[in-house]
Amino acid sequence: MQATHAIRQLVEKALYIKQLTPDIENEINYELTRLGYISDTDYEALELLMDEMDAGRVQLVSSRR
């Protein structure tokens, strides 16, 4: 995954499958930690993901199966 697009691609994946899985969440957190900052476009992508979750269109999936 290209570093500059990793967070946006992960958000796109979550929006596409309509689920925020533990793997996607962990990868987003890893990228944020690795980069040490968040770009405006990544912030907007994460804001969109949170809005979609608040609206119930994206579900948070627990790690328990």
C-alpha positions in Angstrom: 0.0 0.0 0.0 1.4 3.4 -0.9 2.1 5.4 2.3 0.4 8.6 1.2 -2.8 6.8 0.3 -2.9 4.0 2.8 -5.4 5.6 5.2 -7.8 6.7 2.5 -7.6 3.2 0.9 -8.4 1.6 4.2 -11.4 3.9 4.7 -12.6 3.2 1.2 -12.4 -0.5 2.0 -14.4 -0.1 5.2 -17.0 2.0 3.3 -17.2 -0.6 0.5 -17.8 -3.6 2.8 -19.8 -1.4 5.2 -17.8 -2.7 8.2 -14.9 -1.4 10.2 -13.1 -4.7 11.1 -10.4 -5.0 13.7 -7.9 -5.5 10.9 -8.8 -2.3 9.1 -8.9 -0.4 12.4 -5.5 -1.7 13.4 -4.0 -0.9 10.0 -5.4 2.7 10.2 -3.9 3.1 13.7 -0.6 1.7 12.5 -0.4 4.2 9.6 -1.3 7.1 11.9 1.4 6.0 14.3 4.0 5.4 11.6 3.4 8.7 9.9 3.1 10.7 13.1 0.7 13.2 11.6 -2.6 13.2 9.6 -3.0 15.0 6.3 -6.1 17.0 5.6 -7.4 14.5 3.1 -6.8 11.6 5.5 -8.6 13.5 8.2 -11.6 14.1 5.9 -11.7 10.4 5.0 -11.7 9.4 8.7 -14.3 12.0 9.4 -16.5 10.5 6.6 -16.0 7.0 8.0 -17.1 8.3 11.5 -20.1 10.0 10.0 -21.1 6.8 8.2 -20.7 4.8 11.4 -22.8 7.4 13.3 -25.5 7.1 10.7 -25.5 3.3 11.0 -24.4 2.7 7.4 -21.0 1.2 8.5 -20.9 -1.3 11.4 -18.1 -1.8 13.9 -17.3 -5.5 13.9 -15.9 -7.0 17.1 -12.9 -9.3 17.1 -14.9 -12.0 18.7 -16.4 -14.6 16.4 
